[in-house]
Amino acid sequence: MKRGTIFAMLFACAALATFAGNASAQQGSAKQEIKHDAKAAGKDIGHGAVAVGHATKHVAIKIGHGAKEAGHGIAHGAREGWDATKHAVKHVFQHDD
C-alpha cells in the first residue's frame, strides 16, 4: 500500500472513532434528559393529584355542612309541624295546652 492510502485509512478510522464516541455521549445525554423529564413529569402529576385531593376534601366539607344545616332545618320544621298539629287537635277537641 502506498503511504497516502495508509494515511487516508488511518484518518478515516480516527474520524469514525471520534464520531462514534460523540454519538455515544449524545445518546447517554439523551437518556439522562429523558430520565430527568420523566421524573419531573411524575412530580408534577403527584402535585396535581394532591391539589385535586385537597379540592375534593374542601367540596365534601362544604356539602357536609350544607347537609347538616338542611337536616337541622328539617328537624325544626318537623318539630314545629308536630307542635302545630298537636295544638290543632287539642283545639278541635277543646283540650287546651
C-alpha positions, 0 to 999 in steps of 0.5 A: 500500500502506498503511504497516502492510502495508509494515511487516508485509512488511518484518518478515516478510522480516527474520524469514525472513532471520534464520531462514534464516541460523540454519538455515544455521549449524545445518546447517554445525554439523551437518556439522562434528559429523558430520565430527568423529564420523566421524573419531573413529569411524575412530580408534577402529576403527584402535585396535581393529584394532591391539589385535586385531593385537597379540592375534593376534601374542601367540596365534601366539607362544604356539602357536609355542612350544607347537609347538616344545616338542611337536616337541622332545618328539617328537624325544626320544621318537623318539630314545629309541624308536630307542635302545630298539629298537636295544638290543632287537635287539642283545639278541635277537641277543646283540650287546651295546652 
